[in-house]
Amino acid sequence: EIIMQRLEDTSTPVTVGLAILAYSLCSSTLLLANKMAIEYLPVPSVVSFIQIFTSAVAILVYKLLCGRNSVDGFEWNKMKAYSMYVVAFVAAIYANMQALANSNVETVIVFRACSPISVTIVEYFLMDRAWPNIRTMISLLLVACGAFMYCLSDSQFALGGMKAYSWVIAYFFLITFEMTYGKKLTSSVKMDSVWGPVLYCNTLAALPMFLLGY
């Protein structure tokens, strides 16, 4: 049963544009903050655990202050449904932090920007989604060309070849699976609030991330 409405059915071009801009700012700022954090605390998994644990606690505090109905409670069936996604989520974050530790921020941003290309291909062949229109295809092609040109001019790639991109390539494939499976999960698992998926994901991911950093 699909409970959450699709963004494209309820939004306007202005709200979509603002949402994209806000996401881009948050995502790029987080990458920069993580890069700075692992310079001072060179244990990427510990940095990720602190972020995940803090997010889970913040949502639980919000639930406590605003009432039990403000955030979905824990249910065993939902936890089982999120288990596979959490594995991909933890693996993607771990690979992301390792990529930041071993590469520069620009490289991670470029590979992450290319993830919609792979998501589009996966959704078309495995999820019966329509192929993008011409305008979208041109946009994705420009992103791919930009990424290719960046790789050619990157000193790390010139010195180490594909080996220099090992962690960021792993992150690219993991985030592709995470984004694709995440879209399917949020449209098929009943949640009564937007905070429910965030609580489930961060709470279930805290222990595995802690063990990775132990």
N, C-alpha and C positions, 0 to 999 in steps of 0.2 A: 504494500500500500504506500503510495507516494503522498507524503504529508507536507513537506516543505515545497513552496512554490518556486518555480524556476526563475532566476533573475531576469532572463530575457522576456518573460511573460509579464513582468510587473514594473519594469524600470523604463526610464527614458534615456535618450542619448546623453543628456547632461549628467544624470546620476551614474550611469555606467562610466563615463569619462572621469568623474570625480572619484569613483571607487577604484578605477585603475590607477589614477594618480596617487591616491592615498596608499594603495597596496605597494606601488613602486617605491614611494618614499620610505614606508615602514620596512620593506624588504631590504633596500640598499642600506638604510641606516643600521638595521640589525646586523648585516654583514660587516659593516665597518666597526660596530661595537664589539662584535665577536672577535674580529681580528685584533683589536686593541686588548680585549680581555685575555686572549691566549698568549699575548706578548708578556703580560704580567703574571698570568697563571697558566703555564705551559702544559696543562692537562685538559685537552679539549672535552673529554667526556664529563669531567667534573663541572666545567663551565655549563655544559648542556644540562646536566642534572640540576644545577642550581636554578636555571631558567625554567625547566619543566616543573620542578617541585614548587617553585614560587608561583607559577601560573595556576597550578592545581589548588594551592592553599588560598590564593586570592579569590578564586571562583567559589570555593567552599565558604569563605568568609562572606562573600556577597550573598550566597544562599542563606546563610545564617541571619544576616541583617535584613534581607528583603523577603524572607518567607520561604517555606519549603517548595512552593509551587513555582518559584522564580527560576529554578534550575532543575533539570531532570534528575531524579534519584537513580541510584545504581540498581540495575536489574540484570540477572544472570544471563538471560538470552541476548541482551544488548552487549554485555561484556564479551560474550563469545563471538558476536558478530564483529566487534571491533578488534579482536585479538590479532587477526592477520594484518589488519591495517596498522596496528601498533608496532608490529615487527618491522614493517616497511618504514614506518615513521621513525623509529629509533635508528634503523640502519641508515636511512637517508640523512638524519641529523649527524650521526657519527661520521659518515663519509664527508658531509659538508664541512664539519669542523676540522677533519684531517686535511681536506683540500685547502682550507684557509690557512692551516698551519704550514703546509708545504708549498702553497702557491700564493699568488697575490689576489687581492680582492677583485680586480678587473677580470681575471680568468674565470673565477667562480660566477661572476655576474654574466659573462658572455655565455657560458654553458647553461646557466639557468634560464637565460633568455631564449635559448634554443629548445627548451623542453616543450613548449606548445607545439612545435613541429612534430616531435615524436608522439605526443599525446594525440594529435590529430590523426596520425597514421594508425595508431592502436585503436582509437575509437571507430575509425572507418572500417577496419578489417575485422575487429573482434566484438564491437558493440553496436553494429548496425547504425552508426551515426552517418548523417549526410556528409558528403565531401564539401569542403569549404568553397565559397564562391570565389570569383576571380579576384576581387579586391583583397580578400583574406589571403588567398594564395600568393599574390604579389607581395603582401606584407611579410608573410613567412619566408618567402624567397629572399627578400631584402635582409631579413634577420640572419638567414643562413649564409648569405654572401658576406655580411659584416663579420660573422664569426670566423669564416674562412680567412678573411683578410687579417683579422686579429691574430690568428694562429701563425700566419706567415710572418708577421712582424714581431711576435713574442720571442724575447731572448731565451726564456726557459725552454720553449719548444725547439728553438734553433740549437740549443746545447744538448738537451736530453731527449729530444724526439717525443714519441707518444708516451714513453715511460714517465716523463715529467707531468703528464696529465692523468696518471693512473687513478688517483683519488677523485679527481673532478669528473672523470669519465664514469667511475662507479656511482658517484653522486647523481650524474645525469640519468642513468638508467633507473636508479632507485627512485628518484623523484618522479620520473615518468610513470612508474608503476603506482607510486603513492597517490599521485594526482588523479590517475585514471580510476583506480580502485576507490579512492576517496569520494569521487563524484557518484559512483554507483552506490556506495555505502550510505551517503547522506540522503539519497533519494529513495532508499528502500527500507531504512531503519527509522521507525517512528520516534521523533523527538519533539517535545512540546516547547522547547526554547532553543535559541541559537547557542546558548551556553552549554547545552547538553553534550554535543560532540567534543567541544573543547575540554570539558571536565573529564569525560571518558578517556580521551586520547592522552592527556597529560598525566592523569592519575595512573593509568595502566602503563605508561611509558616510564614513569619515575624509577621503578625498581630495576628494570633492564638497563637503563642508562646508568644508574648507580653502580650496578655490577660491572659494566664496561669500564667505569672509571676507578674501580676498586683496585 
